[in-house]
Amino acid sequence: MKEKTYTFTVFLIKDYVKIFENCIKKEAPVEFIELKKELDLDGKVVVSDSSVNKPKWTEIIDYFSDKEIEIDFNVSNKALLLLRINGRIFALTFGYGRSFLIDENIEKDFGLKTALNLIDTNKIKSINSATIEDLVVYTQKQSGFATEQSNFDINTINDIMTSVTGTTKNDSLATRISGKDSLLVTIKMSISELKEKLCYFLDAYNSDYYKKNGFDWIDNIEYSTLGVPPIRNRIPLVRSSVPPCF
């Protein structure tokens, strides 16, 4: 198939979830559709009826306008592609499909860790962080051009990185990558290569290469599970998989 440029939003579901239906909220008005048999893939397409809504601001326009104006209604589309790759379930979301995922079943560090393992440390575009002092301060630092980590003035003792955006070292993997809970990738590929790409992203997530890639400092702060800010120690701690509780 011909190569095209795609942008995917990819979530990794926690490994204790084995059934596709258990990824989706029970009350969600969705339909589960089988994949084409010739693709030889284990997965489901999840779709919901589109909802049509009139923009709220039209009443303001109508009030002031001396002429009736026809404005198209907003259409809200929601869909997901669930795929099982090497025993793990991936969820690719389209439109507002993310709203159907059960939040506690999402692997919270997947996007960030995968991005840190793949990103070119000299081609970082933005870094979001949370600074832990008497209160938590969230900061977004963005460069006008791709640059190295040191130019973002990150405090590697007090800061928790929450997301990162930049360019990968290998354009065949992605031309642009952004990691938080999800992995957002822009990539030139044939759609038939999707399984191969997801396999690679899973391998990257399971890797500790980020420590050699200049991001070993993200392990300096351990997340608390007791609903209080993260605990800062004088010695490095292993980063927990539990999301921040602040």
C-alpha positions, 0 to 999 in steps of 0.5 A, spaced: 500 500 500 502 507 498 505 510 504 501 516 507 502 521 513 498 519 519 497 522 526 495 517 531 493 518 538 495 511 542 494 509 549 496 502 552 491 498 556 494 495 563 496 488 562 491 485 567 485 487 562 485 481 557 478 483 554 477 488 549 470 490 552 473 491 558 477 497 556 470 501 554 466 504 560 460 500 561 455 505 560 458 507 553 453 507 547 458 503 542 458 498 537 464 493 537 465 491 530 470 485 528 476 486 524 477 484 517 479 476 517 484 477 511 488 482 516 490 476 521 489 481 527 486 480 534 482 487 535 475 490 535 473 497 532 469 501 537 464 506 534 458 510 536 453 514 533 455 521 531 451 527 535 449 533 532 449 540 536 448 547 534 454 551 536 452 555 542 454 562 539 449 562 534 444 565 538 449 571 539 450 572 532 442 571 531 441 576 536 445 581 532 444 580 525 439 583 521 439 577 516 438 570 517 445 566 517 445 558 516 451 555 520 452 548 519 451 544 526 457 541 529 458 533 529 461 529 534 464 523 532 467 518 536 471 511 534 477 507 537 481 501 534 483 496 539 489 491 537 492 486 541 500 486 540 504 481 544 499 480 549 498 487 550 492 491 548 493 498 544 487 503 543 488 508 538 482 514 539 479 518 533 475 524 534 472 524 541 473 516 542 478 517 548 472 519 552 470 511 552 476 509 555 476 507 562 481 511 565 484 507 571 485 501 565 490 506 562 497 505 562 499 512 565 506 513 563 506 509 556 506 516 552 512 519 556 516 513 557 516 511 550 517 518 547 523 519 552 526 513 549 525 515 542 526 522 542 532 525 539 535 529 545 538 535 541 531 536 537 526 537 543 520 542 542 517 542 548 517 540 555 511 540 560 513 539 568 510 540 575 515 543 580 514 540 587 515 546 593 509 548 598 504 547 592 505 544 585 506 549 579 505 546 572 509 549 567 510 549 559 516 551 556 516 551 548 522 553 544 521 556 537 526 551 534 528 544 536 533 544 541 537 540 547 534 539 554 539 543 557 535 549 554 529 548 557 532 550 564 529 544 568 530 543 575 532 535 575 531 535 583 524 538 584 521 537 577 516 532 575 516 531 567 509 530 565 510 531 557 515 532 552 514 533 544 520 533 539 523 529 533 525 522 533 532 519 532 529 515 526 524 518 521 521 511 519 519 511 526 515 518 527 517 525 524 514 528 530 512 525 537 509 527 543 508 523 550 504 524 556 499 518 558 498 517 550 503 517 545 502 522 539 505 520 533 506 523 526 509 518 521 509 516 514 507 509 513 503 504 509 497 503 514 498 495 513 505 497 517 501 499 523 502 492 527 509 493 526 510 500 529 506 498 535 510 492 536 516 497 536 513 502 541 511 497 546 519 495 545 521 502 547 516 503 552 519 496 556 526 499 555 530 503 560 534 507 554 531 513 557 536 513 562 542 513 557 538 518 553 539 524 558 533 523 562 535 518 568 533 524 573 526 523 572 527 517 577 529 522 582 522 523 585 517 517 587 509 518 586 505 517 592 499 513 592 496 516 599 493 522 595 499 527 597 504 530 593 510 526 591 515 525 596 522 528 595 528 524 598 535 525 598 537 519 594 534 517 587 528 512 588 525 508 582 519 511 579 512 508 581 507 506 575 502 510 580 500 517 577 501 523 581 495 524 586 495 532 587 
